[in-house]
Amino acid sequence: MPETTCAKCRAALDPGEGREYQGQELCEDCYLDSLSITKTCDPWAVHTAKSLKDLPGGQNLTPLQQKLFDLVKDQGEVPLLEAAAQLGLTEDELRREFAPLRHMEKLRACKKDDLIHLTLF
Ligand SMILES: [Zn+2]
């Protein structure tokens, strides 16, 4: 079996570990990055980064982002799907709220027991 490497960071992937994203085999981290950033120049992400920067007082969180941050802060480590359920969001919606928090280096994702967990950065 040929060795698989992440198309982005070149990390070696165990069989079955890679995630396919737009035809490329990526490791979990790069896959999450790709989802968070969505094609490097997602207008929404850029817009968010810009509007956050333009806000008086700097990087204010939306109420939903604040809730997500508080949830992770209280529980230390929350499976992504559970966080979505607790906030009444779909997985996609949660990822959208999570992306700016990741960019602000407030939260990060890690993989544990084959599940994606959100933790403090
Ligand atoms: Zn990678």
Residues whose N, C-alpha, C, O or C-beta is under 5 A from the ligand:
A	BS01	ZN	C6 K8 C9 R10 A11 C27 C30
